Amino acid sequence: MSRDKRAALASRMKQGALVVAPGIFDMISAKIADRLGFECLYVTGYGTVASHLGLPDAGLATYSDMVARVAQMAKLTATPLIADADTGYGGLLNVRHTVQGYEAAGACGIQLEDQEFPKKCGHMLGRRVIDAEDMAAKVRVAVESRSDPDFLVVARTDARTTLGLDEALRRAERYLEAGADVLFIESPESVEEMRRIGERFRGVPLLANMVEGGRTPLLDAKALQEIGYRIAIFPGLGFLAAGGALERAYGELRAAGSSQAISVPLYDFKRFSTLMGFDDVTEFDRRWRSGSDPE
């Protein structure tokens, strides 16, 4: 099953049309996104750390924290997913362990970045990067460590914000030479910069990070495809929407003492129970209520 999903996503990356990937951060967001016909899902580190630990995406989550979440998401979804793995959680040996673990967990691709540890969210200021050759070594180890050649290695550089676009482009070139399947130049700050990236890496699978309120302009699928991007992730949309809805709903409950006149759209309870698998539980109970299989 995982191999089929990886083959499908790897093949899709070679085509020209843009793949739109929503960010998933817990099992509710994963199950809802999985039902909507997307071609790829993106396990956001920011959202997963916030949801699981209630902490900032600042290098505080461990490999163990993340791989368990990735495994559960991959197990209960049919859509291929790419998962954020920060810096690989350490040195080269850690990178090998991380790649093998994410692949075994059922991910179809892994995102690795060239930040110093502890890392920061890619749309925050003050990010520092490691030497480009050290990151290139991580990419080579990642490529060598995968058992499935269709398992995508996404190489991200955070050099733009601190060192400028030229250095980010130079680094991306180096990571491509090291074997990266997809290049992710984080937080370009204008459409012109995005076009420069597309022109420099024409024909290479590029990833655009669309963060609502972030440093990069939000563009639609047509514009991103014209620039040369192959995949666009929307890592924050889910948890920002959920946060806004929860704050409003809980605020109205606090003010009114009731949910009878709540203004926030609510997922139908019966549909939500079906989404979580209660129909299967009901059928199991029906078949085994007498203590033996009636069939």
Secondary structure, DSSP 8 states (H G I E B T S, - for coil): -HHHHHHHHHHHHTSSS-EEEEEE-SHHHHHHHHTTT-S-EEE-HHHHHHHHHS--SSS-S-HHHHHHHHHHHHHT--S-EEEE-TT-SSSHHHHHHHHHHHHHHT-SEEEEE-B-SS---TTSS---B--HHHHHHHHHHHHHH-SSTTSEEEEEE-HHHHH-HHHHHHHHHHHHHTT-SEEEE----SHHHHHHHHHHTTTS-BEEE--TTSSS----HHHHHHHT-SEEEETTHHHHHHHHHHHHHHHHHHHHS-STT--S----HHHHHHHTTHHHHHHHHHHHTTSS---
